[in-house]
């Protein structure tokens, strides 16, 4: 049920000091044409340890680019503002944003590897979240996605 998280696994990982350009490249490399993953784990190095800093989703990346390229959400000059979104020079500037400025910070919602699927489902449903980190001994080892829960439910039918 859990998607493993490691640099040798298929799930994308970036560091909080990486840029959005780096994150986009990592996501593309990990997903290829399948476009299976829509998020990635963000790690923060503390001494010799890698700690989970948060989750970065495709939506987070697009929102961060929007903030740098389009000022405001008003309809005034809408097409002119959104035109900046597609300019290479503007995009080049916006993707230099650090991942740490775009991530969803780590919250208290997670499961430990010893917990069962019911705990993961309960947390995801009550907290209305789609991605749940899995820890083992304080280290992130995987991620459970809402789609994984859905597939699990289908297997139980």
N, C-alpha and C positions, 0 to 999 in steps of 0.2 A: 504494500500500500504506500509506503514511504518512498519518495524519490531520494536516492542517496546524494549527499552534498560533499564533494571533495574535488580537488583540482583534476583528478583522474576520472571523475564521474561525468555524466552528461549534463548535469544541472549547472547553469552558469554561475560563476562567482567573480566578484570584483572587490577591490578594496575601496574604502571610503575616500582615499586620496586620488583615485583614478578620475579621469574626466568622463563626461557623458559620451564623448567620442569613443573612448576605450570600452565603455559599457555596451554601446551599440555594436561594436565589433565583436565583443565576447558573446553577446546574445545571438548575433547572426551566425557566428562560428558554431555555437552549440545547437542552434535550431536548424540551420540550413534551410532547405525548402519545406521542411515539415512544419515549421512554426509552432512546435509543441509547447515551448515555454514562453510565458508572457511576463516573467519576473525573474529576478536573480537575487542571490544572497549577497549581502554586502558585509565584508569583514573589516575589522579594525585591528591592526597589530598593536599589542601591548606587551612590550618586552619581546619574549620569544613566542608568545601565545597569540593565536588568532581568535579574536572574540567577535561574536555576531553583533554588527552595528545596526542592521536593519534589513529591510526588503526594498528593492528597487523594481518597480513595475514599468511596463511600456507606457502606461498612462502617466506615471511620474516623470519619465523622460520627456514625453510630449508636453506636459505641463511646464516643465522647467525651460524647454525651448520656447514655448509660448511666452513665458514671462520675459525672456530676453529679447524676443523679436516683436512682440505685440504689446504695447502699453495700454492697458485698460480693456474692458469688455464692452464698451459702449458701441452703439451702431454707427456713430459718427465716423466717417471715413473707413468703414468696415473693410471694403475690398482693398483699399490702400494698405491698411495695417496687415491684413492677412497675406497680401502680396509679399511682404517682408519674410514671411515664413518660408517661402520657396527660394529666396535669393541665397546663392552659395556663400556670399560674403557674410551675410547675416547669420546663416546657419553655422558657418565656420566659427564665428564668435560665440554663438550660443552653446555649442557643444564643448567649449572649453570649461564650462561649469563643472565644478567638482561634484562627484557623486554624493558626497556628504551633504551638499546643499539641496539635493533633490530626493533623498531617500525618505521612506516612511520609517521613522525611528522605531527601534525595538520596543515593543510594548510587553506587558506582562503575560500575554497569551502565548503559550507554548506547551509542548508536552515533553515528557521524558521518555526515553526508549522503553522503559518498563511499563508504561501506561498502555491500556488497550485502546482499540479503535473507538469504543463507545465514549471514552474521555475526549478524544479528538473531535468526534462528531458533536458532542455536547458543547465544547468550547467554540467550535466554528459556528454552530447554530445560534448559541446565546449571544456571542460577541459579534455576530454578523461579519465574519471575516472569511476570506477565500484562501488564505495561505497561512499555514501553521508550522513554525519551526519545530524540529525534533532535536532534543539534546541528549547526550550521554556523557555523564560526568562533567557537565558544564560546557562541553564542546558541541557545536552544531554538527549533526551528522546527517540530517535530512530535512525534508520539507514534505508536508502533506498539503495537497491542493484540494479545493472543493471538487474538482473533476475526478480526483482519485477516490473521494468518498462516494461520489455518484456511481463510479464504476464498481466499487466495492458493494454498494447496495444492489446493483444489477446482478452481481455474482451470487448474492444471497437469495435472490428470487427464484 
